[in-house]
Amino acid sequence: MLHEGFVDAWQCDRLLVKVLDYNLAFIPILEELFPNARFGGVIRHPVGVCEGHIARGANIMRTVELYNYVAGSLKDLRARKPNWHVVRFEDFLKDPVMEMHSIFEACDLDQTSIKGLFLQDKKRIRDDSGAVLVEKVDRFLRFEDVHRH
């Protein structure tokens, strides 16, 4: 059981948590803390995920196991919990505005309260030893400019 006053310490009506692979372990705790929460997840095609991990030196079998765990967990959560909304990463790239609106609708959030979104560009670079590094650049785009990203 979590500390009784912990939830009271959160002074907000809404909280958005980006669920990454390692955050899946915290879902039961988040559900206990926020019993009326709605959750969202993003699933990407395995080739893109595995290619990126392997380019950075990850073990291929471990990468496939991790992908299967995350994808299976998201699929299971979406199937058995009505408060889960999962979008495909590739659909998000094709039409980020539509996918953002579907996420906001699923979470019963006011779509007019936001003017755009943050997107992250990832550029692969190699260091002097040949190791692949990823340079990440976050930038805010207004909805009318998103398709030019």
Salt bridges, closest charged atoms under 4 A:
GLU31 OE2 - LYS81 NZ 3.05
GLU51 OE2 - ARG124 NH1 2.72
GLU65 OE1 - ARG62 NH1 3.94
ASP76 OD2 - ARG80 NE 2.75
ASP91 OD2 - ARG88 NE 3.14
ASP95 OD1 - HIS147 NE2 3.82
ASP108 OD2 - ARG38 NH1 3.97
ASP121 OD2 - ARG139 NE 3.99
ASP121 OD1 - HIS149 NE2 2.99
GLU144 OE2 - ARG142 NE 2.99
ASP145 OD1 - ARG148 NH2 2.15
